[in-house]
Amino acid sequence: MFALDTGASAGVIDEDVADQVGLARTGESRSVSGILGTGRVPVARVARVAQWTVGDVRLGPGEVTIIDLGLKKPGSQGPTPPGGRGTEP
């Protein structure tokens, strides 16, 4: 899953989802704050996306920040994934 915040400086996608859809990291890393609370993620990876869609809305090229959003893995007791249905990078 991912977080889409139209007021944010960058989109965020869970690292497992990024791996599943084959997002190649740029090699750039950055510090992230504000996602899922006030803590900071010391190192987040970056990927460039040529095109992606949210439901029926097609979005142009951009960057996404890849972090571990702590999504529930099959058979785990982790948190339930946030929204993101109908969206594909």
DSSP file (Angstrom, degrees, kcal/mol; ACC not computed):
  #  RESIDUE AA STRUCTURE BP1 BP2  ACC     N-H-->O    O-->H-N    N-H-->O    O-->H-N    TCO  KAPPA ALPHA  PHI   PSI    X-CA   Y-CA   Z-CA
    1    1 A M              0   0    0      0, 0.0    13,-2.9     0, 0.0     2,-0.3   0.000 360.0 360.0 360.0 176.8    0.0    0.0    0.0
    2    2 A F  E     -A   13   0A   0     81,-0.4     2,-0.5    11,-0.3    11,-0.3  -0.942 360.0-114.1-150.6 168.5    1.0    3.6   -0.1
    3    3 A A  E     -A   12   0A   0      9,-2.2     9,-1.7    -2,-0.3     2,-0.6  -0.959  22.7-166.4-111.4 126.0    0.1    7.0    1.3
    4    4 A L        +     0   0    0     -2,-0.5     2,-0.5     7,-0.2     7,-0.1  -0.934  14.0 169.0-114.4 109.2   -1.2    9.6   -1.2
    5    5 A D    >   -     0   0    0     -2,-0.6     3,-1.9     5,-0.2     5,-0.1  -0.955  23.3-158.4-122.4 109.1   -1.2   13.1    0.4
    6    6 A T  T 3  S+     0   0    0     -2,-0.5    -1,-0.1     1,-0.3     5,-0.0   0.681  94.6  50.2 -65.4 -16.4   -1.9   15.8   -2.1
    7    7 A G  T 3  S+     0   0    0      3,-0.1    -1,-0.3    -3,-0.0     2,-0.1   0.454  92.1 100.4 -97.0  -1.9   -0.3   18.4    0.2
    8    8 A A  S <  S-     0   0    0     -3,-1.9     3,-0.1     1,-0.1    -4,-0.0  -0.370  77.5-126.3 -82.2 161.9    2.9   16.3    0.8
    9    9 A S  S    S+     0   0    0      1,-0.2     2,-0.3    -2,-0.1    -1,-0.1   0.657  91.0  11.6 -80.3 -15.4    6.2   16.9   -1.0
   10   10 A A  S    S-     0   0    0     -5,-0.1    -1,-0.2    52,-0.1    -5,-0.2  -0.990  75.4-111.7-157.7 151.8    6.3   13.2   -2.1
   11   11 A G  E     - b   0  64A   0     52,-1.0    54,-3.2    -2,-0.3     2,-0.4  -0.502  31.6-144.7 -78.8 157.2    4.2   10.1   -2.4
   12   12 A V  E     -Ab   3  65A   0     -9,-1.7    -9,-2.2    52,-0.2     2,-0.4  -0.981  15.4-175.8-128.1 137.7    5.1    7.1   -0.2
   13   13 A I  E     -Ab   2  66A   0     52,-2.5    54,-1.8    -2,-0.4   -11,-0.3  -0.986  33.4-105.5-132.2 144.1    4.9    3.5   -1.0
   14   14 A D  E  >  - b   0  67A   0    -13,-2.9     4,-2.5    -2,-0.4    54,-0.2  -0.397  28.8-125.6 -65.9 142.3    5.6    0.4    1.3
   15   15 A E  H  > S+     0   0    0     52,-1.6     4,-2.0     1,-0.2     5,-0.1   0.844 109.1  53.4 -62.5 -35.1    8.8   -1.3    0.5
   16   16 A D  H  > S+     0   0    0      2,-0.2     4,-2.2     1,-0.2    -1,-0.2   0.903 110.7  46.8 -66.3 -39.7    7.2   -4.7    0.0
   17   17 A V  H  > S+     0   0    0      2,-0.2     4,-2.2     1,-0.2    -2,-0.2   0.906 109.5  54.1 -66.9 -41.5    4.7   -3.2   -2.5
   18   18 A A  H  <>S+     0   0    0     -4,-2.5     5,-2.7     1,-0.2     4,-0.5   0.902 110.6  47.0 -58.2 -40.9    7.6   -1.5   -4.3
   19   19 A D  H ><5S+     0   0    0     -4,-2.0     3,-0.8     3,-0.2    -1,-0.2   0.912 109.6  53.7 -66.1 -42.6    9.4   -4.8   -4.6
   20   20 A Q  H 3<5S+     0   0    0     -4,-2.2    -2,-0.2     1,-0.2    -1,-0.2   0.863 114.0  40.5 -61.8 -37.6    6.2   -6.5   -5.9
   21   21 A V  T 3<5S-     0   0    0     -4,-2.2    -1,-0.2    -5,-0.1    -2,-0.2   0.423 114.8-115.0 -94.4   1.9    5.7   -4.0   -8.7
   22   22 A G  T < 5 +     0   0    0     -3,-0.8     2,-0.5    -4,-0.5    -3,-0.2   0.811  45.4 176.2  75.8  32.0    9.3   -3.9   -9.6
   23   23 A L      < -     0   0    0     -5,-2.7     2,-0.4    -6,-0.2    -1,-0.2  -0.583  23.1-140.8 -71.8 121.9   10.1   -0.2   -8.7
   24   24 A A        -     0   0    0     -2,-0.5    24,-0.6    24,-0.2     2,-0.1  -0.704  14.9-125.9 -84.6 129.8   13.8    0.3   -9.2
   25   25 A R  E     -C   47   0A   0     -2,-0.4    22,-0.3    22,-0.2    -1,-0.0  -0.463   6.4-140.7 -72.7 146.3   15.4    2.5   -6.5
   26   26 A T  E     -     0   0A   0     20,-3.2    21,-0.1     2,-0.2    -1,-0.1   0.658  39.8-113.0 -80.2 -16.2   17.4    5.5   -7.8
   27   27 A G  E    S+     0   0A   0     19,-0.5     2,-0.2     1,-0.5    20,-0.1   0.164  82.3 119.8  97.5 -16.2   20.1    5.1   -5.3
   28   28 A E  E     -     0   0A   0     18,-0.2    18,-1.3     2,-0.0    -1,-0.5  -0.548  43.7-169.0 -78.0 146.3   19.1    8.4   -3.6
   29   29 A S  E     -C   45   0A   0     -2,-0.2     2,-0.3    16,-0.2    16,-0.2  -0.952   5.5-179.4-132.5 157.2   18.0    8.3    0.0
   30   30 A R  E     -C   44   0A   0     14,-2.0    14,-2.0    -2,-0.3     2,-0.3  -0.973  31.6-103.1-150.6 162.2   16.3   10.9    2.2
   31   31 A S  E     -     0   0A   0     -2,-0.3     2,-0.4    12,-0.2    12,-0.1  -0.698  37.2-160.9 -86.8 141.4   15.0   11.5    5.7
   32   32 A V  E     +C   41   0A   0      9,-1.8     9,-2.7    -2,-0.3     2,-0.3  -0.969  13.1 173.2-127.8 139.3   11.2   11.3    6.1
   33   33 A S  E     +C   40   0A   0     -2,-0.4     7,-0.2     7,-0.2     5,-0.1  -0.971  55.9  39.0-138.8 157.6    9.0   12.6    8.8
   34   34 A G  S >  S+     0   0    0      5,-0.8     3,-0.8    -2,-0.3     2,-0.5   0.157  73.9 122.1  96.1 -18.6    5.2   12.8    9.3
   35   35 A I  T 3  S-     0   0    0      1,-0.3    -1,-0.3     4,-0.3     4,-0.1  -0.674  89.7  -9.3 -84.2 128.7    4.2    9.5    7.9
   36   36 A L  T 3  S-     0   0    0     -2,-0.5     2,-0.3    -3,-0.1    -1,-0.3   0.879 137.4 -26.3  54.9  43.5    2.3    7.3   10.3
   37   37 A G  S <  S-     0   0    0     -3,-0.8    -3,-0.2     1,-0.1     0, 0.0  -0.778  92.9 -60.4 120.9-164.6    3.0    9.6   13.2
   38   38 A T  S    S+     0   0    0     -2,-0.3    -1,-0.1    -5,-0.1    -2,-0.1   0.490  89.8 109.9-102.5  -3.6    5.7   12.0   14.2
   39   39 A G        -     0   0    0     -3,-0.2    -5,-0.8    -4,-0.1     2,-0.4  -0.196  64.8-120.7 -68.9 165.2    8.7    9.8   14.2
   40   40 A R  E     -C   33   0A   0     -7,-0.2    -7,-0.2    -6,-0.1     3,-0.1  -0.860   5.1-140.9-108.6 142.5   11.4   10.1   11.5
   41   41 A V  E     -C   32   0A   0     -9,-2.7    -9,-1.8    -2,-0.4     3,-0.2  -0.912  17.2-151.2 -95.9 114.3   12.6    7.3    9.2
   42   42 A P  E    S+     0   0A   0      0, 0.0     2,-0.4     0, 0.0    -1,-0.2   0.868  77.8  19.1 -61.2 -38.7   16.3    7.8    9.1
   43   43 A V  E     +     0   0A   0    -12,-0.1     2,-0.4    -3,-0.1   -12,-0.2  -0.969  66.1 173.9-137.6 121.2   16.8    6.5    5.6
   44   44 A A  E     -C   30   0A   0    -14,-2.0   -14,-2.0    -2,-0.4     2,-0.2  -0.955  25.7-129.7-121.4 144.5   14.2    6.1    2.9
   45   45 A R  E     -CD  29  66A   0     21,-1.7    21,-3.4    -2,-0.4     2,-0.4  -0.533  17.9-138.9 -90.5 160.0   14.8    5.0   -0.7
   46   46 A V  E     - D   0  65A   0    -18,-1.3   -20,-3.2    19,-0.2   -19,-0.5  -0.933  16.3-175.5-122.5 142.5   13.5    6.9   -3.7
   47   47 A A  E     -CD  25  64A   0     17,-2.4    17,-2.7    -2,-0.4     2,-0.4  -0.980  20.8-132.9-132.2 148.4   12.1    5.6   -7.0
   48   48 A R  E     - D   0  63A   0    -24,-0.6     2,-0.5    -2,-0.3    15,-0.2  -0.865  17.5-157.7-100.1 135.9   11.0    7.4  -10.1
   49   49 A V  E     - D   0  62A   0     13,-3.3    13,-2.2    -2,-0.4     3,-0.1  -0.959   9.7-161.2-115.8 125.4    7.7    6.5  -11.6
   50   50 A A  S    S-     0   0    0     -2,-0.5     2,-0.3     1,-0.3    -1,-0.1   0.875  77.0 -14.8 -71.9 -37.6    7.0    7.3  -15.3
   51   51 A Q        +     0   0    0     38,-0.4    -1,-0.3     9,-0.1     2,-0.3  -0.953  65.4 173.3-164.5 144.2    3.2    7.0  -14.9
   52   52 A W  E     -E   59   0B   0      7,-1.7     7,-3.8    -2,-0.3     2,-0.3  -0.971  17.8-135.4-151.4 165.5    0.7    5.7  -12.3
   53   53 A T  E     -EF  58  88B   0     35,-2.2    35,-2.0    -2,-0.3     2,-0.5  -0.932   7.2-161.2-128.3 149.0   -3.0    5.7  -11.7
   54   54 A V  E >  S-EF  57  87B   0      3,-2.8     3,-2.4    -2,-0.3     2,-0.4  -0.943  76.2 -53.9-124.0 104.7   -5.3    6.2   -8.8
   55   55 A G  T 3  S-     0   0    0     31,-3.3    33,-0.1    -2,-0.5    31,-0.1  -0.503 124.0 -18.9  60.5-121.1   -8.6    4.7   -9.7
   56   56 A D  T 3  S+     0   0    0     -2,-0.4     2,-0.6    -3,-0.1    -1,-0.3   0.406 117.2 101.0 -94.7   0.6   -9.5    6.3  -13.1
   57   57 A V  E <   -E   54   0B   0     -3,-2.4    -3,-2.8     2,-0.0     2,-0.5  -0.779  61.7-150.4 -94.3 121.6   -7.1    9.2  -12.6
   58   58 A R  E     -E   53   0B   0     -2,-0.6     2,-0.3    -5,-0.2    -5,-0.2  -0.783  11.6-157.9 -91.9 128.7   -3.8    8.9  -14.5
   59   59 A L  E     -E   52   0B   0     -7,-3.8    -7,-1.7    -2,-0.5     3,-0.1  -0.808  11.6-126.9-107.0 147.4   -0.9   10.7  -12.8
   60   60 A G        -     0   0    0     -2,-0.3    -8,-0.1     1,-0.2    -1,-0.1   0.011  49.1 -50.2 -79.8-170.7    2.3   11.9  -14.6
   61   61 A P  S    S+     0   0    0      0, 0.0     2,-0.3     0, 0.0   -11,-0.2  -0.217  71.7 132.8 -62.9 151.2    5.9   11.2  -13.8
   62   62 A G  E     - D   0  49A   0    -13,-2.2   -13,-3.3    -3,-0.1     2,-0.4  -0.975  49.4 -86.4-175.7-176.1    7.1   11.7  -10.3
   63   63 A E  E     - D   0  48A   0     -2,-0.3   -52,-1.0   -15,-0.2     2,-0.4  -0.868  28.3-162.3-111.5 146.4    9.1   10.4   -7.4
   64   64 A V  E     -bD  11  47A   0    -17,-2.7   -17,-2.4    -2,-0.4     2,-0.5  -0.963  16.6-132.6-123.8 147.3    7.9    8.1   -4.6
   65   65 A T  E     -bD  12  46A   0    -54,-3.2   -52,-2.5    -2,-0.4     2,-0.6  -0.854  19.4-146.3 -98.4 131.6    9.6    7.5   -1.3
   66   66 A I  E     +bD  13  45A   0    -21,-3.4   -21,-1.7    -2,-0.5     2,-0.3  -0.879  32.6 147.3-106.3 118.7    9.9    3.9   -0.3
   67   67 A I  E     -b   14   0A   0    -54,-1.8   -52,-1.6    -2,-0.6     2,-0.9  -0.918  55.9 -93.2-140.1 167.1    9.7    3.0    3.4
   68   68 A D        -     0   0    0     -2,-0.3   -54,-0.1   -54,-0.2    -2,-0.0  -0.765  34.3-173.3 -81.8 107.1    8.4    0.2    5.6
   69   69 A L        -     0   0    0     -2,-0.9    -1,-0.1   -68,-0.1   -55,-0.1   0.428  43.6-115.0 -82.5   1.6    4.9    1.3    6.4
   70   70 A G        -     0   0    0      1,-0.2    -2,-0.1     8,-0.0     3,-0.1   0.856  50.0-179.7  70.7  34.6    4.6   -1.6    8.9
   71   71 A L        -     0   0    0      1,-0.1     2,-0.4     7,-0.1     9,-0.2  -0.341  36.3 -96.6 -71.0 150.6    1.8   -3.3    6.8
   72   72 A K        -     0   0    0      7,-0.9    -1,-0.1     6,-0.2     3,-0.1  -0.516  39.0-150.9 -68.8 122.9    0.3   -6.6    8.0
   73   73 A K    >   -     0   0    0     -2,-0.4     3,-2.6     1,-0.1     5,-0.2  -0.652  37.6 -79.3 -90.8 152.2    2.0   -9.5    6.4
   74   74 A P  T 3  S+     0   0    0      0, 0.0    -1,-0.1     0, 0.0     3,-0.1  -0.284 119.6   9.6 -52.6 128.1    0.1  -12.7    5.8
   75   75 A G  T 3  S+     0   0    0      1,-0.3     2,-0.1    -3,-0.1    -3,-0.0   0.460 106.2 117.1  81.3   2.2    0.0  -14.7    9.0
   76   76 A S    <   -     0   0    0     -3,-2.6    -1,-0.3     1,-0.1    -4,-0.1  -0.473  67.3-134.0 -98.1 172.0    1.4  -11.8   11.1
   77   77 A Q        +     0   0    0     -2,-0.1     3,-0.1    -3,-0.1    -5,-0.1   0.162  64.4 125.9-105.4  14.8    0.0   -9.8   14.0
   78   78 A G        -     0   0    0     -5,-0.2    -6,-0.2     1,-0.2    -7,-0.1   0.031  69.9 -66.7 -68.2 178.7    1.1   -6.4   12.5
   79   79 A P        -     0   0    0      0, 0.0    -7,-0.9     0, 0.0    -1,-0.2  -0.239  55.6 -99.9 -66.4 155.5   -1.1   -3.4   11.8
   80   80 A T        -     0   0    0     -9,-0.2    -7,-0.0     1,-0.1    -3,-0.0  -0.555  46.9-100.7 -74.3 138.7   -3.8   -3.5    9.2
   81   81 A P        -     0   0    0      0, 0.0    -1,-0.1     0, 0.0     3,-0.1  -0.262  34.7-122.2 -60.2 145.1   -2.8   -1.9    5.9
   82   82 A P        -     0   0    0      0, 0.0   -80,-0.1     0, 0.0   -79,-0.0  -0.129  46.2 -68.8 -72.7-177.4   -4.1    1.6    5.2
   83   83 A G        +     0   0    0      1,-0.1   -81,-0.4   -82,-0.1     0, 0.0   0.518  67.9 129.9 -53.3-153.6   -6.2    2.4    2.1
   84   84 A G    >   +     0   0    0      1,-0.3     3,-1.2   -83,-0.1    -1,-0.1   0.460  28.6 156.1 114.9   3.1   -4.8    2.4   -1.4
   85   85 A R  T 3   +     0   0    0      1,-0.2    -1,-0.3   -31,-0.1     3,-0.1  -0.303  67.1  21.1 -60.8 144.8   -7.3    0.2   -3.3
   86   86 A G  T 3  S+     0   0    0      1,-0.2   -31,-3.3   -32,-0.1     2,-0.4   0.675  97.7 118.3  75.0  17.4   -7.5    0.8   -7.0
   87   87 A T  E <   +F   54   0B   0     -3,-1.2    -1,-0.2   -33,-0.2   -33,-0.2  -0.955  36.1 178.0-122.4 135.7   -4.1    2.3   -7.2
   88   88 A E  E      F   53   0B   0    -35,-2.0   -35,-2.2    -2,-0.4    -3,-0.0  -0.998 360.0 360.0-135.7 132.8   -1.2    1.1   -9.1
   89   89 A P              0   0    0      0, 0.0   -38,-0.4     0, 0.0   -39,-0.1   0.483 360.0 360.0 -76.8 360.0    2.3    2.5   -9.6
